[in-house]
Amino acid sequence: MRSDYIRVAKRYEASWSVLRGQDSLCLLTFRLKPHAVAYARARVYSKKLTLFVDDRNGQAVRQCAMSLTYPLLLD
């Protein structure tokens, strides 16, 4: 992984944390994974970083750049 990135990782039993960098600086913690991912996407998009999201097994999976953009119109 790059030295400056954002990662969404499962923490304690029922929470997801948004972490930054190799030191795993915790930015925020959420009860729901979609909320953590939405916040992480916004941070990544604004800072031009790389996003990793943990899968079911706790492995960090890099998200493609296209998944970080927001639609112009919401239906």
BELCORDA-V958879 format. One record per residue. N is the residue number from 0. PHI is phi in radians with two decimals (999 if undefined). OMEGA is omega in whole degrees, 0 to 359 (999 if undefined). Layout:
BEGIN
n=N phi=PHI omega=OMEGA
n=N phi=PHI omega=OMEGA
END
This chain:
BEGIN
n=0 phi=999 omega=177
n=1 phi=-1.16 omega=182
n=2 phi=-1.32 omega=179
n=3 phi=-2.15 omega=184
n=4 phi=-2.70 omega=176
n=5 phi=-2.05 omega=179
n=6 phi=-2.31 omega=174
n=7 phi=-1.75 omega=185
n=8 phi=-2.26 omega=175
n=9 phi=-1.27 omega=180
n=10 phi=-1.80 omega=183
n=11 phi=-1.10 omega=190
n=12 phi=-0.81 omega=187
n=13 phi=-2.24 omega=180
n=14 phi=-2.48 omega=178
n=15 phi=-2.16 omega=181
n=16 phi=-1.96 omega=173
n=17 phi=-1.75 omega=185
n=18 phi=-1.98 omega=179
n=19 phi=-2.18 omega=172
n=20 phi=1.29 omega=182
n=21 phi=-1.15 omega=179
n=22 phi=-1.40 omega=179
n=23 phi=0.95 omega=176
n=24 phi=-1.14 omega=182
n=25 phi=-1.35 omega=179
n=26 phi=-1.48 omega=178
n=27 phi=-2.72 omega=177
n=28 phi=-2.19 omega=183
n=29 phi=-2.22 omega=175
n=30 phi=-1.37 omega=183
n=31 phi=-1.93 omega=181
n=32 phi=-1.06 omega=180
n=33 phi=-1.01 omega=178
n=34 phi=-1.20 omega=178
n=35 phi=-1.12 omega=180
n=36 phi=-1.15 omega=179
n=37 phi=-1.07 omega=178
n=38 phi=-1.11 omega=180
n=39 phi=-1.10 omega=178
n=40 phi=-1.04 omega=180
n=41 phi=-1.12 omega=179
n=42 phi=-1.12 omega=181
n=43 phi=-1.11 omega=182
n=44 phi=-1.11 omega=183
n=45 phi=-1.28 omega=183
n=46 phi=-1.77 omega=181
n=47 phi=1.02 omega=180
n=48 phi=-1.85 omega=176
n=49 phi=-1.77 omega=181
n=50 phi=-1.96 omega=173
n=51 phi=-2.13 omega=178
n=52 phi=-2.20 omega=180
n=53 phi=-1.20 omega=174
n=54 phi=-1.54 omega=183
n=55 phi=-1.07 omega=183
n=56 phi=-1.60 omega=180
n=57 phi=1.48 omega=178
n=58 phi=-1.50 omega=179
n=59 phi=-1.33 omega=180
n=60 phi=-2.01 omega=180
n=61 phi=-1.24 omega=179
n=62 phi=-1.60 omega=181
n=63 phi=-1.24 omega=184
n=64 phi=-1.06 omega=181
n=65 phi=-1.13 omega=181
n=66 phi=-1.33 omega=183
n=67 phi=-1.64 omega=182
n=68 phi=-1.46 omega=180
n=69 phi=-1.93 omega=179
n=70 phi=-1.20 omega=178
n=71 phi=-1.29 omega=180
n=72 phi=-2.12 omega=177
n=73 phi=-1.78 omega=179
n=74 phi=-1.55 omega=999
END
